[in-house]
Amino acid sequence: MVVFDLEHPPAAGTALGMTLVGYTSSSAFAIIISVIVLAFISYVAKPFLRDLV
């Protein structure tokens, strides 16, 4: 994705899904919880990850 300057598929899919289906509070809640969980995993795993850029 970095080499070809492409969008991140889950992020683009989330934006497209919210556009096509419409906003609901449950979908917004699921997205916010997912972001928090992924940020926490990234924070915990930071010492074990390598930056490829």
Secondary structure, 3 states (H helix, E strand, C coil): CCCCCCCCHHHHHHHHHHHHHCCCHHHHHHHHHHHHHHHHHHHHHHHHCCCCC
